[in-house]
């Protein structure tokens, strides 16, 4: 798989770099302290502006705009992280002989199908906790063997 790189690092779009940087900054304690300081400053300025409608409108409008924009920026960053994590897990599942290929696209299954698989793993965990025999996932969903078609015909 070819990926365009620059100096050993993958190339990312300007928006991707921006959203990841904003997400990183938004999660820092100093950002929270700064936001609290701005709100405190706004609150302390209330008597100066007579606690008027314009004074209230400033904080309401500011927080609404920042929140609205942050939703998109953080969602972009989370989407990328989620996709990358799924790809990494899919690679581990695909390369391990003892895992089931059915697990590769769980995010595409209906809730009822997900619940069946989750219940199966809960049963396995419960049996392990109770000191019982460790059960394997149901054979109906096991990975097909990795033999080639030619080997299968022989």
Secondary structure, 3 states (H helix, E strand, C coil): CCCCEECCEECCCHHHHHHHHHHHHHCCHHHHHHHHHHHHHHHHCCCCCCCCHHHHHHHHHHHHHHHHHHHHHHHHHHHHHHHHHHHHHHHHHHHCCCCCHHHHHHHHCCHHHHHHHHHHHHHHHHHHHCCCCCCCCCHHHCCCCCCCHHHHHC
